[in-house]
Amino acid sequence: MRLGYVIGRVTLAKQDPAYKGGRFLLVQPLSKAQFQGAPMTPLAKGSSLVVYDNLGAGVGHLVGFTEGS
Amino acid sequence: MILARVDGVVVSTVSHPSMHGCRTIICQPLDEQGREEGLPILAIDPHSAGLHQRVLVSTDGSATRALVGDERSPLRNLILGVVDDPEPAAAT
């Protein structure tokens, strides 16, 4: 469970029906400085990841996300 | 299980239904010397740990799912206990 900043959306032409009702977001995990109040831009270093979301987050939102099972 | 320091609280208006009624906190993992190790993580906190207190965090998803009573919950990290500290370590 980590915090990240939504920097984009991923749109699929075809997808498994299991993902219906949600969307895929491109999320950049927060850096240590951003946890302490630094602005979200410039973006933190490190790779971003694609996160499934069915709660309705959008670009520019701060989100919590989970990895693994 | 990891040792961590409580660095803050997360408040979210929209969250997964399994999180409703749970306090979520930001935890900074610590090494054996008490130094910060890696990036902060989020955890569910049923023990109401205070700011800068040291806590034990379980990263076992099945234990957290059992606690919230939702087999499909996305939650993973759970505060197991608050470390006995004479004085909470301030953030460095």
Backbone of each chain as nested JSON, in Angstrom:
{
  "chains": [
    {"id": "A", "residues": [
      {"number": 1, "name": "MET", "atoms": {"N": [0.861, -1.186, 0.0], "CA": [0.0, 0.0, 0.0], "C": [0.896, 1.233, 0.0]}},
      {"number": 2, "name": "ARG", "atoms": {"N": [0.746, 2.058, -1.044], "CA": [1.584, 3.25, -1.183], "C": [0.716, 4.396, -1.679]}},
      {"number": 3, "name": "LEU", "atoms": {"N": [1.29, 5.581, -1.652], "CA": [0.602, 6.746, -2.198], "C": [1.225, 7.102, -3.541]}},
      {"number": 4, "name": "GLY", "atoms": {"N": [0.385, 7.551, -4.478], "CA": [0.88, 7.954, -5.789], "C": [0.054, 9.086, -6.365]}},
      {"number": 5, "name": "TYR", "atoms": {"N": [0.601, 9.668, -7.416], "CA": [-0.02, 10.814, -8.081], "C": [-0.427, 10.354, -9.47]}},
      {"number": 6, "name": "VAL", "atoms": {"N": [-1.697, 10.571, -9.811], "CA": [-2.199, 10.097, -11.104], "C": [-1.702, 11.031, -12.209]}},
      {"number": 7, "name": "ILE", "atoms": {"N": [-0.923, 10.487, -13.155], "CA": [-0.349, 11.33, -14.207], "C": [-0.936, 11.019, -15.572]}},
      {"number": 8, "name": "GLY", "atoms": {"N": [-1.816, 10.019, -15.678], "CA": [-2.389, 9.736, -16.996], "C": [-3.353, 8.577, -16.946]}},
      {"number": 9, "name": "ARG", "atoms": {"N": [-3.947, 8.328, -18.091], "CA": [-4.885, 7.213, -18.207], "C": [-4.391, 6.25, -19.271]}},
      {"number": 10, "name": "VAL", "atoms": {"N": [-4.761, 4.992, -19.135], "CA": [-4.453, 4.001, -20.159], "C": [-5.773, 3.531, -20.742]}},
      {"number": 11, "name": "THR", "atoms": {"N": [-5.941, 3.716, -22.049], "CA": [-7.182, 3.322, -22.703], "C": [-6.925, 2.093, -23.573]}},
      {"number": 12, "name": "LEU", "atoms": {"N": [-7.754, 1.08, -23.416], "CA": [-7.569, -0.163, -24.158], "C": [-8.634, -0.284, -25.249]}},
      {"number": 13, "name": "ALA", "atoms": {"N": [-8.216, -0.735, -26.42], "CA": [-9.182, -0.989, -27.496], "C": [-9.982, -2.245, -27.163]}},
      {"number": 14, "name": "LYS", "atoms": {"N": [-9.29, -3.232, -26.618], "CA": [-9.972, -4.475, -26.226], "C": [-9.499, -4.829, -24.83]}},
      {"number": 15, "name": "GLN", "atoms": {"N": [-10.4, -5.314, -23.992], "CA": [-9.978, -5.715, -22.652], "C": [-10.827, -6.867, -22.158]}},
      {"number": 16, "name": "ASP", "atoms": {"N": [-10.31, -7.566, -21.183], "CA": [-11.033, -8.679, -20.587], "C": [-12.28, -8.127, -19.888]}},
      {"number": 17, "name": "PRO", "atoms": {"N": [-13.415, -8.83, -20.023], "CA": [-14.65, -8.337, -19.381], "C": [-14.521, -8.17, -17.866]}},
      {"number": 18, "name": "ALA", "atoms": {"N": [-13.544, -8.831, -17.267], "CA": [-13.372, -8.732, -15.811], "C": [-13.045, -7.31, -15.374]}},
      {"number": 19, "name": "TYR", "atoms": {"N": [-12.472, -6.507, -16.288], "CA": [-12.064, -5.149, -15.929], "C": [-13.171, -4.127, -16.151]}},
      {"number": 20, "name": "LYS", "atoms": {"N": [-14.332, -4.584, -16.597], "CA": [-15.42, -3.669, -16.902], "C": [-15.836, -2.892, -15.641]}},
      {"number": 21, "name": "GLY", "atoms": {"N": [-16.149, -1.621, -15.829], "CA": [-16.598, -0.815, -14.701], "C": [-15.503, 0.006, -14.072]}},
      {"number": 22, "name": "GLY", "atoms": {"N": [-14.272, -0.216, -14.494], "CA": [-13.163, 0.553, -13.942], "C": [-12.312, 1.14, -15.043]}},
      {"number": 23, "name": "ARG", "atoms": {"N": [-11.176, 1.685, -14.672], "CA": [-10.257, 2.27, -15.637], "C": [-8.829, 2.018, -15.172]}},
      {"number": 24, "name": "PHE", "atoms": {"N": [-7.927, 2.171, -16.124], "CA": [-6.504, 2.016, -15.791], "C": [-5.855, 3.386, -15.737]}},
      {"number": 25, "name": "LEU", "atoms": {"N": [-5.148, 3.643, -14.669], "CA": [-4.488, 4.931, -14.473], "C": [-2.979, 4.728, -14.443]}},
      {"number": 26, "name": "LEU", "atoms": {"N": [-2.276, 5.736, -14.933], "CA": [-0.827, 5.754, -14.833], "C": [-0.477, 6.515, -13.554]}},
      {"number": 27, "name": "VAL", "atoms": {"N": [0.188, 5.859, -12.616], "CA": [0.422, 6.444, -11.297], "C": [1.929, 6.538, -11.015]}},
      {"number": 28, "name": "GLN", "atoms": {"N": [2.341, 7.709, -10.546], "CA": [3.745, 7.92, -10.155], "C": [3.827, 7.893, -8.629]}},
      {"number": 29, "name": "PRO", "atoms": {"N": [4.511, 6.888, -8.046], "CA": [4.618, 6.85, -6.575], "C": [5.312, 8.099, -6.04]}},
      {"number": 30, "name": "LEU", "atoms": {"N": [4.889, 8.555, -4.87], "CA": [5.432, 9.776, -4.27], "C": [6.875, 9.569, -3.796]}},
      {"number": 31, "name": "SER", "atoms": {"N": [7.662, 10.64, -3.897], "CA": [9.016, 10.618, -3.34], "C": [8.932, 10.99, -1.865]}},
      {"number": 32, "name": "LYS", "atoms": {"N": [10.052, 10.825, -1.158], "CA": [10.07, 11.149, 0.272], "C": [9.77, 12.631, 0.491]}},
      {"number": 33, "name": "ALA", "atoms": {"N": [10.311, 13.491, -0.399], "CA": [10.081, 14.934, -0.268], "C": [8.606, 15.265, -0.467]}},
      {"number": 34, "name": "GLN", "atoms": {"N": [7.965, 14.57, -1.384], "CA": [6.542, 14.844, -1.626], "C": [5.684, 14.384, -0.461]}},
      {"number": 35, "name": "PHE", "atoms": {"N": [6.117, 13.351, 0.252], "CA": [5.394, 12.956, 1.463], "C": [5.452, 14.073, 2.501]}},
      {"number": 36, "name": "GLN", "atoms": {"N": [6.541, 14.858, 2.442], "CA": [6.721, 15.927, 3.427], "C": [6.219, 17.264, 2.916]}},
      {"number": 37, "name": "GLY", "atoms": {"N": [5.47, 17.257, 1.809], "CA": [4.803, 18.471, 1.383], "C": [5.333, 19.117, 0.122]}},
      {"number": 38, "name": "ALA", "atoms": {"N": [6.358, 18.534, -0.513], "CA": [6.873, 19.111, -1.752], "C": [5.808, 18.999, -2.853]}},
      {"number": 39, "name": "PRO", "atoms": {"N": [5.821, 19.912, -3.827], "CA": [4.819, 19.859, -4.894], "C": [4.944, 18.596, -5.754]}},
      {"number": 40, "name": "MET", "atoms": {"N": [3.839, 18.238, -6.403], "CA": [3.806, 17.004, -7.194], "C": [4.571, 17.146, -8.511]}},
      {"number": 41, "name": "THR", "atoms": {"N": [4.795, 18.382, -8.947], "CA": [5.606, 18.59, -10.145], "C": [6.847, 19.397, -9.756]}},
      {"number": 42, "name": "PRO", "atoms": {"N": [8.039, 19.06, -10.202], "CA": [8.336, 17.964, -11.128], "C": [8.064, 16.602, -10.494]}},
      {"number": 43, "name": "LEU", "atoms": {"N": [7.789, 15.634, -11.349], "CA": [7.422, 14.306, -10.864], "C": [8.59, 13.645, -10.149]}},
      {"number": 44, "name": "ALA", "atoms": {"N": [8.241, 12.739, -9.23], "CA": [9.259, 11.987, -8.502], "C": [10.043, 11.111, -9.472]}},
      {"number": 45, "name": "LYS", "atoms": {"N": [11.29, 10.813, -9.111], "CA": [12.085, 9.884, -9.922], "C": [11.558, 8.469, -9.688]}},
      {"number": 46, "name": "GLY", "atoms": {"N": [11.997, 7.548, -10.532], "CA": [11.521, 6.176, -10.415], "C": [10.397, 5.913, -11.395]}},
      {"number": 47, "name": "SER", "atoms": {"N": [10.119, 4.638, -11.633], "CA": [9.168, 4.3, -12.686], "C": [7.727, 4.42, -12.187]}},
      {"number": 48, "name": "SER", "atoms": {"N": [6.866, 4.823, -13.099], "CA": [5.439, 4.871, -12.797], "C": [4.84, 3.49, -13.051]}},
      {"number": 49, "name": "LEU", "atoms": {"N": [3.592, 3.302, -12.631], "CA": [2.965, 2.013, -12.865], "C": [1.498, 2.189, -13.233]}},
      {"number": 50, "name": "VAL", "atoms": {"N": [0.937, 1.149, -13.834], "CA": [-0.463, 1.161, -14.236], "C": [-1.287, 0.538, -13.12]}},
      {"number": 51, "name": "VAL", "atoms": {"N": [-2.338, 1.242, -12.695], "CA": [-3.155, 0.809, -11.563], "C": [-4.612, 0.719, -12.002]}},
      {"number": 52, "name": "TYR", "atoms": {"N": [-5.271, -0.373, -11.657], "CA": [-6.699, -0.497, -11.927], "C": [-7.478, 0.274, -10.871]}},
      {"number": 53, "name": "ASP", "atoms": {"N": [-8.518, 0.998, -11.323], "CA": [-9.277, 1.853, -10.408], "C": [-10.762, 1.742, -10.726]}},
      {"number": 54, "name": "ASN", "atoms": {"N": [-11.564, 1.381, -9.715], "CA": [-13.01, 1.434, -9.925], "C": [-13.684, 2.369, -8.93]}},
      {"number": 55, "name": "LEU", "atoms": {"N": [-12.911, 3.318, -8.39], "CA": [-13.472, 4.282, -7.445], "C": [-13.658, 5.654, -8.084]}},
      {"number": 56, "name": "GLY", "atoms": {"N": [-13.095, 5.869, -9.26], "CA": [-13.341, 7.114, -9.967], "C": [-12.253, 8.158, -9.866]}},
      {"number": 57, "name": "ALA", "atoms": {"N": [-11.006, 7.76, -9.647], "CA": [-9.912, 8.736, -9.6], "C": [-9.588, 9.235, -11.006]}},
      {"number": 58, "name": "GLY", "atoms": {"N": [-8.984, 10.411, -11.073], "CA": [-8.627, 10.985, -12.36], "C": [-7.254, 11.613, -12.313]}},
      {"number": 59, "name": "VAL", "atoms": {"N": [-6.846, 12.136, -13.455], "CA": [-5.519, 12.75, -13.564], "C": [-5.403, 13.91, -12.574]}},
      {"number": 60, "name": "GLY", "atoms": {"N": [-4.298, 13.959, -11.83], "CA": [-4.084, 15.022, -10.849], "C": [-4.483, 14.634, -9.442]}},
      {"number": 61, "name": "HIS", "atoms": {"N": [-5.107, 13.471, -9.287], "CA": [-5.527, 13.052, -7.945], "C": [-4.398, 12.316, -7.226]}},
      {"number": 62, "name": "LEU", "atoms": {"N": [-4.424, 12.406, -5.898], "CA": [-3.515, 11.641, -5.053], "C": [-4.245, 10.362, -4.648]}},
      {"number": 63, "name": "VAL", "atoms": {"N": [-3.655, 9.209, -4.916], "CA": [-4.355, 7.954, -4.655], "C": [-3.493, 6.99, -3.844]}},
      {"number": 64, "name": "GLY", "atoms": {"N": [-4.146, 6.147, -3.099], "CA": [-3.482, 5.015, -2.465], "C": [-3.672, 3.805, -3.35]}},
      {"number": 65, "name": "PHE", "atoms": {"N": [-2.633, 2.989, -3.488], "CA": [-2.769, 1.796, -4.323], "C": [-2.047, 0.623, -3.668]}},
      {"number": 66, "name": "THR", "atoms": {"N": [-2.418, -0.56, -4.117], "CA": [-1.896, -1.804, -3.562], "C": [-1.224, -2.601, -4.664]}},
      {"number": 67, "name": "GLU", "atoms": {"N": [-0.153, -3.299, -4.313], "CA": [0.476, -4.202, -5.275], "C": [0.481, -5.607, -4.711]}},
      {"number": 68, "name": "GLY", "atoms": {"N": [0.435, -6.58, -5.596], "CA": [0.526, -7.971, -5.168], "C": [-0.751, -8.464, -4.525]}},
      {"number": 69, "name": "SER", "atoms": {"N": [-0.682, -9.682, -3.959], "CA": [-1.896, -10.27, -3.398], "C": [-1.836, -10.299, -1.883]}}
    ]},
    {"id": "B", "residues": [
      {"number": 1, "name": "MET", "atoms": {"N": [6.753, -8.803, 8.609], "CA": [6.574, -7.764, 9.627], "C": [7.735, -6.794, 9.565]}},
      {"number": 2, "name": "ILE", "atoms": {"N": [7.451, -5.524, 9.626], "CA": [8.51, -4.53, 9.61], "C": [8.304, -3.517, 10.733]}},
      {"number": 3, "name": "LEU", "atoms": {"N": [9.418, -2.899, 11.124], "CA": [9.374, -1.839, 12.127], "C": [9.263, -0.51, 11.385]}},
      {"number": 4, "name": "ALA", "atoms": {"N": [8.371, 0.369, 11.863], "CA": [8.166, 1.634, 11.154], "C": [7.809, 2.727, 12.146]}},
      {"number": 5, "name": "ARG", "atoms": {"N": [7.905, 3.967, 11.662], "CA": [7.533, 5.119, 12.477], "C": [6.313, 5.782, 11.839]}},
      {"number": 6, "name": "VAL", "atoms": {"N": [5.351, 6.172, 12.671], "CA": [4.142, 6.819, 12.158], "C": [4.492, 8.252, 11.753]}},
      {"number": 7, "name": "ASP", "atoms": {"N": [4.264, 8.573, 10.486], "CA": [4.62, 9.899, 9.972], "C": [3.404, 10.747, 9.638]}},
      {"number": 8, "name": "GLY", "atoms": {"N": [2.21, 10.159, 9.638], "CA": [1.045, 10.969, 9.303], "C": [-0.2, 10.131, 9.142]}},
      {"number": 9, "name": "VAL", "atoms": {"N": [-1.297, 10.811, 8.916], "CA": [-2.59, 10.165, 8.749], "C": [-3.095, 10.474, 7.339]}},
      {"number": 10, "name": "VAL", "atoms": {"N": [-3.8, 9.516, 6.742], "CA": [-4.393, 9.737, 5.424], "C": [-5.905, 9.829, 5.585]}},
      {"number": 11, "name": "VAL", "atoms": {"N": [-6.482, 10.874, 5.031], "CA": [-7.934, 11.022, 5.026], "C": [-8.408, 10.979, 3.581]}},
      {"number": 12, "name": "SER", "atoms": {"N": [-9.352, 10.092, 3.273], "CA": [-9.861, 10.017, 1.9], "C": [-11.375, 10.008, 1.921]}},
      {"number": 13, "name": "THR", "atoms": {"N": [-11.956, 10.857, 1.066], "CA": [-13.412, 10.928, 0.974], "C": [-13.968, 9.699, 0.268]}},
      {"number": 14, "name": "VAL", "atoms": {"N": [-13.317, 9.323, -0.821], "CA": [-13.743, 8.132, -1.558], "C": [-12.714, 7.045, -1.32]}},
      {"number": 15, "name": "SER", "atoms": {"N": [-13.156, 5.906, -0.819], "CA": [-12.219, 4.805, -0.601], "C": [-12.951, 3.485, -0.792]}},
      {"number": 16, "name": "HIS", "atoms": {"N": [-12.156, 2.423, -0.876], "CA": [-12.75, 1.094, -1.022], "C": [-13.65, 0.806, 0.182]}},
      {"number": 17, "name": "PRO", "atoms": {"N": [-14.821, 0.187, -0.026], "CA": [-15.763, -0.052, 1.081], "C": [-15.142, -0.807, 2.253]}},
      {"number": 18, "name": "SER", "atoms": {"N": [-14.149, -1.659, 1.986], "CA": [-13.533, -2.412, 3.081], "C": [-12.714, -1.512, 4.004]}},
      {"number": 19, "name": "MET", "atoms": {"N": [-12.415, -0.275, 3.565], "CA": [-11.623, 0.642, 4.396], "C": [-12.493, 1.506, 5.29]}},
      {"number": 20, "name": "HIS", "atoms": {"N": [-13.795, 1.475, 5.055], "CA": [-14.666, 2.374, 5.819], "C": [-14.602, 2.024, 7.307]}},
      {"number": 21, "name": "GLY", "atoms": {"N": [-14.386, 3.034, 8.133], "CA": [-14.272, 2.802, 9.568], "C": [-12.869, 2.503, 10.017]}},
      {"number": 22, "name": "CYS", "atoms": {"N": [-11.915, 2.424, 9.067], "CA": [-10.515, 2.145, 9.409], "C": [-9.706, 3.425, 9.342]}},
      {"number": 23, "name": "ARG", "atoms": {"N": [-8.788, 3.575, 10.27], "CA": [-7.837, 4.675, 10.206], "C": [-6.674, 4.215, 9.329]}},
      {"number": 24, "name": "THR", "atoms": {"N": [-6.225, 5.082, 8.435], "CA": [-5.089, 4.76, 7.574], "C": [-3.952, 5.709, 7.894]}},
      {"number": 25, "name": "ILE", "atoms": {"N": [-2.762, 5.176, 8.117], "CA": [-1.628, 6.03, 8.485], "C": [-0.463, 5.825, 7.521]}},
      {"number": 26, "name": "ILE", "atoms": {"N": [0.401, 6.857, 7.48], "CA": [1.631, 6.792, 6.697], "C": [2.747, 6.314, 7.623]}},
      {"number": 27, "name": "CYS", "atoms": {"N": [3.444, 5.247, 7.247], "CA": [4.499, 4.665, 8.072], "C": [5.824, 4.716, 7.33]}},
      {"number": 28, "name": "GLN", "atoms": {"N": [6.841, 5.211, 8.012], "CA": [8.197, 5.214, 7.449], "C": [8.948, 3.995, 7.971]}},
      {"number": 29, "name": "PRO", "atoms": {"N": [9.272, 3.027, 7.123], "CA": [10.022, 1.857, 7.595], "C": [11.383, 2.258, 8.162]}},
      {"number": 30, "name": "LEU", "atoms": {"N": [11.81, 1.552, 9.211], "CA": [13.088, 1.84, 9.871], "C": [13.969, 0.598, 9.829]}},
      {"number": 31, "name": "ASP", "atoms": {"N": [15.304, 0.819, 9.836], "CA": [16.213, -0.327, 9.933], "C": [16.512, -0.604, 11.409]}},
      {"number": 32, "name": "GLU", "atoms": {"N": [17.443, -1.542, 11.65], "CA": [17.684, -1.97, 13.03], "C": [18.312, -0.864, 13.874]}},
      {"number": 33, "name": "GLN", "atoms": {"N": [18.909, 0.15, 13.211], "CA": [19.499, 1.279, 13.933], "C": [18.491, 2.405, 14.132]}},
      {"number": 34, "name": "GLY", "atoms": {"N": [17.298, 2.236, 13.615], "CA": [16.294, 3.29, 13.722], "C": [16.362, 4.314, 12.606]}},
      {"number": 35, "name": "ARG", "atoms": {"N": [17.201, 4.045, 11.585], "CA": [17.296, 4.98, 10.45], "C": [16.197, 4.681, 9.441]}},
      {"number": 36, "name": "GLU", "atoms": {"N": [15.804, 5.731, 8.711], "CA": [14.764, 5.551, 7.698], "C": [15.273, 4.635, 6.592]}},
      {"number": 37, "name": "GLU", "atoms": {"N": [14.401, 3.769, 6.148], "CA": [14.778, 2.79, 5.134], "C": [13.674, 2.72, 4.083]}},
      {"number": 38, "name": "GLY", "atoms": {"N": [13.954, 3.227, 2.903], "CA": [12.982, 3.16, 1.814], "C": [11.893, 4.214, 1.941]}},
      {"number": 39, "name": "LEU", "atoms": {"N": [10.903, 4.085, 1.078], "CA": [9.832, 5.076, 1.005], "C": [8.719, 4.744, 1.986]}},
      {"number": 40, "name": "PRO", "atoms": {"N": [7.961, 5.754, 2.43], "CA": [6.848, 5.501, 3.348], "C": [5.778, 4.6, 2.721]}},
      {"number": 41, "name": "ILE", "atoms": {"N": [5.084, 3.874, 3.566], "CA": [3.993, 3.006, 3.115], "C": [2.719, 3.365, 3.879]}},
      {"number": 42, "name": "LEU", "atoms": {"N": [1.602, 2.858, 3.397], "CA": [0.321, 3.071, 4.083], "C": [-0.041, 1.806, 4.852]}},
      {"number": 43, "name": "ALA", "atoms": {"N": [-0.752, 1.972, 5.971], "CA": [-1.203, 0.814, 6.736], "C": [-2.508, 1.135, 7.45]}},
      {"number": 44, "name": "ILE", "atoms": {"N": [-3.317, 0.093, 7.623], "CA": [-4.537, 0.208, 8.414], "C": [-4.15, 0.149, 9.894]}},
      {"number": 45, "name": "ASP", "atoms": {"N": [-4.748, 1.027, 10.688], "CA": [-4.309, 1.172, 12.083], "C": [-5.458, 0.981, 13.069]}},
      {"number": 46, "name": "PRO", "atoms": {"N": [-5.718, -0.258, 13.494], "CA": [-6.798, -0.482, 14.458], "C": [-6.407, -0.11, 15.895]}},
      {"number": 47, "name": "HIS", "atoms": {"N": [-5.118, 0.218, 16.132], "CA": [-4.657, 0.499, 17.496], "C": [-4.525, 1.99, 17.78]}},
      {"number": 48, "name": "SER", "atoms": {"N": [-4.86, 2.819, 16.813], "CA": [-4.777, 4.276, 16.971], "C": [-3.391, 4.718, 17.449]}},
      {"number": 49, "name": "ALA", "atoms": {"N": [-2.374, 4.344, 16.727], "CA": [-1.002, 4.745, 17.06], "C": [-0.851, 6.25, 16.895]}},
      {"number": 50, "name": "GLY", "atoms": {"N": [0.011, 6.842, 17.746], "CA": [0.219, 8.283, 17.703], "C": [1.308, 8.672, 16.729]}},
      {"number": 51, "name": "LEU", "atoms": {"N": [1.337, 9.96, 16.38], "CA": [2.348, 10.48, 15.471], "C": [3.742, 10.243, 16.056]}},
      {"number": 52, "name": "HIS", "atoms": {"N": [4.672, 9.755, 15.217], "CA": [6.074, 9.512, 15.553], "C": [6.274, 8.31, 16.477]}},
      {"number": 53, "name": "GLN", "atoms": {"N": [5.214, 7.603, 16.819], "CA": [5.407, 6.373, 17.588], "C": [5.922, 5.288, 16.665]}},
      {"number": 54, "name": "ARG", "atoms": {"N": [6.68, 4.347, 17.237], "CA": [7.146, 3.217, 16.435], "C": [6.097, 2.113, 16.488]}},
      {"number": 55, "name": "VAL", "atoms": {"N": [5.9, 1.472, 15.344], "CA": [4.859, 0.448, 15.245], "C": [5.402, -0.778, 14.52]}},
      {"number": 56, "name": "LEU", "atoms": {"N": [4.75, -1.913, 14.756], "CA": [5.02, -3.126, 13.991], "C": [3.981, -3.204, 12.886]}},
      {"number": 57, "name": "VAL", "atoms": {"N": [4.447, -3.387, 11.654], "CA": [3.527, -3.445, 10.52], "C": [3.588, -4.828, 9.896]}},
      {"number": 58, "name": "SER", "atoms": {"N": [2.436, -5.456, 9.748], "CA": [2.351, -6.714, 9.013], "C": [2.046, -6.388, 7.557]}},
      {"number": 59, "name": "THR", "atoms": {"N": [2.763, -7.06, 6.636], "CA": [2.489, -6.83, 5.213], "C": [1.759, -8.035, 4.613]}},
      {"number": 60, "name": "ASP", "atoms": {"N": [1.106, -8.797, 5.46], "CA": [0.403, -10.002, 5.022], "C": [-1.044, -9.652, 4.682]}},
      {"number": 61, "name": "GLY", "atoms": {"N": [-1.368, -9.737, 3.407], "CA": [-2.704, -9.361, 2.953], "C": [-3.811, -10.207, 3.551]}},
      {"number": 62, "name": "SER", "atoms": {"N": [-3.551, -11.51, 3.768], "CA": [-4.644, -12.367, 4.243], "C": [-5.05, -11.999, 5.673]}},
      {"number": 63, "name": "ALA", "atoms": {"N": [-4.066, -11.587, 6.507], "CA": [-4.392, -11.176, 7.874], "C": [-5.256, -9.914, 7.851]}},
      {"number": 64, "name": "THR", "atoms": {"N": [-4.912, -8.986, 6.961], "CA": [-5.674, -7.741, 6.87], "C": [-7.076, -7.996, 6.336]}},
      {"number": 65, "name": "ARG", "atoms": {"N": [-7.175, -8.884, 5.369], "CA": [-8.503, -9.207, 4.829], "C": [-9.378, -9.838, 5.904]}},
      {"number": 66, "name": "ALA", "atoms": {"N": [-8.791, -10.667, 6.743], "CA": [-9.553, -11.287, 7.826], "C": [-10.028, -10.221, 8.809]}},
      {"number": 67, "name": "LEU", "atoms": {"N": [-9.171, -9.227, 9.08], "CA": [-9.531, -8.183, 10.038], "C": [-10.708, -7.356, 9.537]}},
      {"number": 68, "name": "VAL", "atoms": {"N": [-10.672, -6.955, 8.268], "CA": [-11.746, -6.107, 7.75], "C": [-12.959, -6.931, 7.32]}},
      {"number": 69, "name": "GLY", "atoms": {"N": [-12.807, -8.256, 7.317], "CA": [-13.948, -9.109, 7.006], "C": [-14.395, -9.035, 5.563]}},
      {"number": 70, "name": "ASP", "atoms": {"N": [-13.44, -8.809, 4.654], "CA": [-13.768, -8.743, 3.23], "C": [-12.699, -9.527, 2.472]}},
      {"number": 71, "name": "GLU", "atoms": {"N": [-13.098, -10.652, 1.904], "CA": [-12.151, -11.522, 1.216], "C": [-11.558, -10.889, -0.038]}},
      {"number": 72, "name": "ARG", "atoms": {"N": [-12.215, -9.837, -0.547], "CA": [-11.725, -9.224, -1.786], "C": [-11.137, -7.844, -1.524]}},
      {"number": 73, "name": "SER", "atoms": {"N": [-10.821, -7.563, -0.28], "CA": [-10.263, -6.253, 0.05], "C": [-8.867, -6.088, -0.551]}},
      {"number": 74, "name": "PRO", "atoms": {"N": [-8.529, -4.891, -1.057], "CA": [-7.181, -4.657, -1.584], "C": [-6.175, -4.307, -0.492]}},
      {"number": 75, "name": "LEU", "atoms": {"N": [-6.593, -4.251, 0.763], "CA": [-5.69, -3.828, 1.836], "C": [-4.621, -4.892, 2.095]}},
      {"number": 76, "name": "ARG", "atoms": {"N": [-3.405, -4.447, 2.436], "CA": [-2.304, -5.367, 2.691], "C": [-1.642, -5.114, 4.046]}},
      {"number": 77, "name": "ASN", "atoms": {"N": [-1.37, -3.855, 4.349], "CA": [-0.545, -3.533, 5.518], "C": [-1.416, -3.225, 6.732]}},
      {"number": 78, "name": "LEU", "atoms": {"N": [-0.987, -3.752, 7.863], "CA": [-1.789, -3.68, 9.08], "C": [-0.873, -3.417, 10.27]}},
      {"number": 79, "name": "ILE", "atoms": {"N": [-1.264, -2.473, 11.137], "CA": [-0.504, -2.231, 12.36], "C": [-0.824, -3.337, 13.355]}},
      {"number": 80, "name": "LEU", "atoms": {"N": [0.218, -4.067, 13.763], "CA": [0.023, -5.161, 14.715], "C": [0.151, -4.68, 16.149]}},
      {"number": 81, "name": "GLY", "atoms": {"N": [1.023, -3.689, 16.363], "CA": [1.236, -3.231, 17.723], "C": [2.054, -1.962, 17.755]}},
      {"number": 82, "name": "VAL", "atoms": {"N": [2.001, -1.308, 18.904], "CA": [2.762, -0.072, 19.111], "C": [3.935, -0.405, 20.022]}},
      {"number": 83, "name": "VAL", "atoms": {"N": [5.145, -0.042, 19.598], "CA": [6.368, -0.35, 20.348], "C": [6.421, 0.512, 21.609]}},
      {"number": 84, "name": "ASP", "atoms": {"N": [6.84, -0.122, 22.709], "CA": [6.997, 0.629, 23.962], "C": [8.191, 1.562, 23.851]}},
      {"number": 85, "name": "ASP", "atoms": {"N": [7.946, 2.838, 23.749], "CA": [9.007, 3.836, 23.693], "C": [8.832, 4.788, 24.852]}},
      {"number": 86, "name": "PRO", "atoms": {"N": [9.906, 5.103, 25.606], "CA": [9.786, 6.092, 26.666], "C": [9.352, 7.437, 26.092]}},
      {"number": 87, "name": "GLU", "atoms": {"N": [9.879, 7.75, 24.906], "CA": [9.506, 8.992, 24.256], "C": [9.517, 8.745, 22.757]}},
      {"number": 88, "name": "PRO", "atoms": {"N": [8.436, 9.063, 22.05], "CA": [8.404, 8.784, 20.62], "C": [9.558, 9.475, 19.902]}},
      {"number": 89, "name": "ALA", "atoms": {"N": [10.197, 8.74, 18.973], "CA": [11.308, 9.307, 18.21], "C": [10.787, 10.338, 17.228]}},
      {"number": 90, "name": "ALA", "atoms": {"N": [11.359, 11.532, 17.272], "CA": [10.923, 12.578, 16.347], "C": [11.394, 12.267, 14.938]}},
      {"number": 91, "name": "ALA", "atoms": {"N": [10.674, 12.778, 13.966], "CA": [11.057, 12.573, 12.569], "C": [12.407, 13.218, 12.309]}},
      {"number": 92, "name": "THR", "atoms": {"N": [13.228, 12.534, 11.524], "CA": [14.551, 13.079, 11.219], "C": [14.6, 13.533, 9.769]}}
    ]}
  ]
}
